[in-house]
Amino acid sequence: MATTKITKEKKAKVAKEVKVKNTGLVLGARITEKAAKASEKNVYTFNVATTANKTEIKKEIIALYKVTPIKINITKRNSKPVFIRGRKGVKQGGKKAVVFLKKGDKITLAS
């Protein structure tokens, strides 16, 4: 009986992990000079999906980086027309999230 209880708990735990990891809301870190300076003050910037909200982003940050955010700000980035080599083009818009962490927490970003 003990083995069936353990396997049910493991299956439930794995199902929760898969559910969180497959959301794909956090697209990646936003690497800019401004973001690098802010990371010294425990403020990190991420590109996120346009459908993401603050609570979903918080859950994903906890699952991916094992840190709990204090505050999250979301900003919409508008697309804008550009000329590249004489041709019309569009810079893609999107959403970015600014994640504030408490003093001791850190996120290591792969460069």
C-alpha positions as a printed Julia matrix, in Angstrom:
111×3 Matrix{Float64}:
  0.0    0.0     0.0
  2.83   2.4     0.73
  4.19   2.1    -2.82
  0.86   3.07   -4.43
  0.62   6.15   -2.22
  4.14   7.25   -3.18
  3.53   6.79   -6.89
  0.28   8.79   -6.76
  2.08  11.63   -4.98
  4.92  11.56   -7.54
  2.47  11.58  -10.46
  0.64  14.56   -8.98
  3.9   16.42   -8.41
  5.16  15.71  -11.94
  1.81  16.81  -13.41
  2.05  20.13  -11.56
  5.64  20.7   -12.75
  4.79  19.93  -16.36
  1.77  22.22  -16.21
  3.9   25.14  -15.0
  6.88  24.56  -17.3
  4.85  24.2   -20.51
  3.11  27.57  -20.23
  5.86  29.42  -22.13
  4.85  32.83  -20.82
  8.38  34.02  -20.02
 10.08  34.11  -23.41
 13.51  35.05  -22.11
 15.59  37.7   -20.41
 15.73  41.15  -21.98
 19.44  41.89  -22.25
 20.04  45.63  -22.53
 22.38  48.1   -20.88
 19.53  49.49  -18.79
 18.48  45.99  -17.69
 22.09  45.15  -16.73
 22.33  48.19  -14.47
 18.96  47.4   -12.91
 20.0   43.79  -12.19
 22.56  45.13   -9.71
 19.57  46.36   -7.66
 17.72  42.98   -7.9
 15.44  44.17  -10.73
 15.26  41.86  -13.76
 13.55  42.41  -17.12
 11.97  39.64  -19.21
 10.2   39.45  -22.57
  6.83  37.81  -21.96
  3.89  36.6   -24.04
  1.28  39.22  -24.95
 -1.41  37.2   -23.17
  0.5   36.97  -19.86
 -0.66  38.66  -16.68
  1.15  39.38  -13.42
 -0.01  36.33  -11.47
  0.9   33.93  -14.3
  4.34  35.56  -14.66
  4.92  35.3   -10.9
  4.13  31.55  -10.95
  6.46  31.01  -13.9
  9.35  32.96  -12.29
  8.96  30.88   -9.11
  8.98  27.65  -11.14
 11.92  28.54  -13.41
 14.28  30.44  -11.08
 13.16  29.33   -7.57
 12.83  32.94   -6.3
  9.73  34.82   -5.15
  9.16  38.26   -6.71
  8.1   41.17   -4.49
  6.54  43.16   -7.32
  6.03  42.82  -11.08
  5.44  45.65  -13.54
  4.22  44.94  -17.09
  4.74  47.25  -20.07
  3.43  46.93  -23.61
  5.98  47.62  -26.36
  4.3   48.98  -29.5
  5.46  47.91  -32.95
  6.89  50.72  -35.06
  7.6   51.19  -38.76
 11.26  51.34  -39.87
 13.23  51.59  -43.11
 15.93  48.95  -43.58
 18.1   49.23  -46.7
 15.45  51.3   -48.44
 12.62  48.88  -47.7
  9.72  49.33  -45.34
  9.65  47.07  -42.35
  8.17  46.8   -38.88
  9.94  46.39  -35.55
  8.01  43.81  -33.62
  6.18  44.91  -30.48
  5.35  42.76  -27.48
  5.26  42.83  -23.71
  7.98  43.07  -21.12
  7.87  42.38  -17.4
 10.06  44.03  -14.78
 10.5   41.7   -11.8
 11.6   43.05   -8.41
 13.25  40.63   -5.96
 14.08  40.98   -2.28
 17.62  41.87   -1.24
 19.15  38.38   -0.9
 17.63  36.77   -4.02
 19.39  36.65   -7.39
 18.7   35.25  -10.84
 21.64  34.03  -12.9
 21.04  34.66  -16.58
 22.98  32.76  -19.22
 24.77  35.12  -21.58
